[in-house]
């Protein structure tokens, strides 16, 4: 079972007395576009540029800033610019994300993309295509902050008193720990995003109304539905993504 299947399982577990599922963020696969780059160096440069742009919840690997960037304050500029880019990209792709999830989970109820889109449009109108996008954008800031803080602490803990750089495996462990920690803290926001994204018309008045109804009807456990499969998918993803990035980085910058 790969990360894709973990996501579907997570979304399925998150359903409870609601008619649908949350929007599903895109996962960019740069290797499928290698033919547009003239060299491996150009591919690496493109990866570095995209490293600071948040295009969805799949961006679980924290930014690994250099010492110079930490001293000059460039790190927070990267985080802010990445957050703004993430907010814009999530807003523009929200209808497609929502459509994708409905087809994944309720494919047997819709024969094709057109019928699914018409059904969503009929039920909630044009504004309904952006349901849950507000909380999805709001969680970018705490998500990035928790990932950065957890990754720095994990590296410091693993390195100890040594002065040498971390090995690939150690970076894998640090990335996995940071991804798991940050997702554990912001997961209730993911669940809220799910409920708000697929709610029926007039089901919730807003974010706080959704929180109150979830708590009184289902208790605190409702905010962590689907947490285990989500965590099982994130731990290896965050670690592997960072480890592969480091391999490419050292290979083409020596």
N, C-alpha and C positions, 0 to 999 in steps of 0.2 A: 504493500500500500504506500503510495507516494504522497507528497504534500497536497496535490490536487484532490485526492480522495479524502484526506483528512479534512479539507475545507468543506467538502460536500457533507461529510458526516457531522461536522460542527454545526453547519447551518440547519441540518435536519433535526439535531438534538435541541436546537434553540427554539424550535416551534412549540407553541403552547397556546391554544385558544386564539391563534392569529392566522390570517389567511394569506400566507406567503412568507418570503424570507428577505434577508437584508441584501443590500447591494454588494456587488462582488467586484473588488478592485482588480485592475489589470496587472498582469505580471509581464514585464518587458523582457523579451529574450533576445539579447543583443547578438548571440551567436548565429541566429537565423539571418542576420543582416550583414554577415561578414563580407559578403561579396561586394558591398558598396564601399568598402574601405580599401585603400591602395596598399596598405601595409599593416602589420601587427601593431606598429607604434601608433598609427592613427586610431586603430581600434581601442588601444589602451587609453589614449587621450580622451576619446569619446566616453569611455567608462568612467574616467575621473570627473568629467563634466557632469555626467548623469548621476554621479554619486551623491550630489548635494540636492537633487531634485526628488521630492517625495511624490510618487505617482499613485500611491495606494497603500493598503495595509500590508502588502508584501514587502515593503521596505523595512525589514526588521533588523537589519544590520546597522549598528550605530556608526557615525562618521569617525574615522580614525585620524585625528588632526596631528600635524607635526608640532614639535616644540616651538618652532618659530611662530606658527599660527596661534598657538596658545598664548604666547607672550604678547604678540601684537594685537590680539583681540579679533583676529580674522575669523576665528572659529564661530563666534556668535553671528557674524555677518553671513556666513555660510548657512547657519541654522535658520536665520530669519528669511533669507532669500529662498531656501528650500521649503520653508513653511508656506510662504506666499505662493510659490509655484505649485505646491501640493494642493493648496486651497483652490486655486484656479483650475487645475487639471481635474480635481475631484468633482468640482461643480459642473464642468463641461461634459464629463463622462458619466455623471450620475444616472441619466436615463438608460444608457447602454449597460451600465453595471447592473442596474435593477432588472433590466430585460434578460440579461444573461442568467441571473440567478433563478428567475421564474422559469426559464426554459430548462435549466438543470434539474430543478426539483419537481416542477409540475409539467414536464414535457409531455406526459400522457394526456394532459388536459388541453393542450394546444398543439395543433398539427404542424404549425410553422411559426416563424418569427412574426409574420404579419398579423396572424390571429392573436398571438400573445400581446403584441403591442396595442392592437385595437382594444383588447379586453382591459388592459391597464389604463388606457386613455379614457375608455368609457366609464370605468369605475371611479377614477380620481381626477379626470381632466388633465390639462397640461401641467398645472402646478403639482399634481400628484406624481409626476415623473421624477420630481426632485425630493420626494419624501425621505427624511432621514439625512439629507445632505448637510443640514445645519450642524447637527451633532458630529457628523463625520468630519467636518471642517474644524470644529472647535477642539476636537481631540488631538489635532496635529501637534499643538504646542506642548502639552504635557507628555505626549507620547515621545516626541523627540528629546525632551529634557530628561525623562526617565531613562531612555536608552543611552544617552550620552553619559549621564551620571553613573549608571550601572556598569557600562563598559569600562570607564576609567577606573572605577573601584575594583572591578574584576581583574584588570591587567595589573594593577598595583598589588593586589593580593597574590596573584600567581607569580609575579616577578620576584617579590620579596626584597631581599637586600642585593640582588644581582644587578649588574649594570648592563648586561647584554640584552639584545632585543629578544622578544618572545619568539619561540618556534611556531611553526604553522599549527601544530597540534594545540599549543597553548593559546594561540589566538582563536582557534576553533572553540576551545573551552570557554574563553572569555566572551566570545560572541554568543554562544549558546546560553550562558548564564545571564548575560545582559538582555537577550531577547526574551527569555523566560520570565525574568524579573519584571521587565517593563510591561509585558503583556498581561502579567498577573495583576498589575496595578490598574491598567486602563481597560481591562476586559469588561467591566460593567458598562463602560461607554460603548463598547462594541455591541453589547446586548441591547442597549437603548437605541443605538443606531438601527439595529435589526427591527425592533418593535415599531419604531417610527417610520422606517422605510416601507414596511409592508402593511401598515395599518389600514383599516377601512376608513372611509370618510366619516368624520365626526367620532371616531373611536377614542381618540385622545385630543385634548385641547392644546397640549403642548408638552414640552419636556418634563416639567414638574408634575403635570397631571399623569403622565405615563409612569413616572417613578412612584408616585403615590399608589396608583392602581396595582402596579406590579408587586409592591411591598405588602399591601394589605391583602391581596388575593393569594399571593404565592410565597411570600416571605423573602428573606435575604437570598435563599438558594436560587431564586429566579434570575438574579443578576450574574450567575455563573453557570448558566446552562450551556452545555457544549464546551466547557473549559478544558476538560481532559484531552479530547482529540485535537483541540486547537493548540494546546501546549505541546503535544506529541509531534505535531507538524512543524511548530516554530523552532523547537530546540535544535534539530538537525539542520533545518533550513538556514537559520541565522549563523550557525557555526560553519557550515559548508560554504555558504556564500562568501563569508569573510576570508576563509582559508584559501579558496580559489582566487579571490581578488589579490591576496598577498602573494600567491605563487606567480601570477601574471606580473604584478608590480616588481618583484625582485628579478624576474627573468628579463624584463625589457628595460630596466633602469640601471643595470650593472654596467 
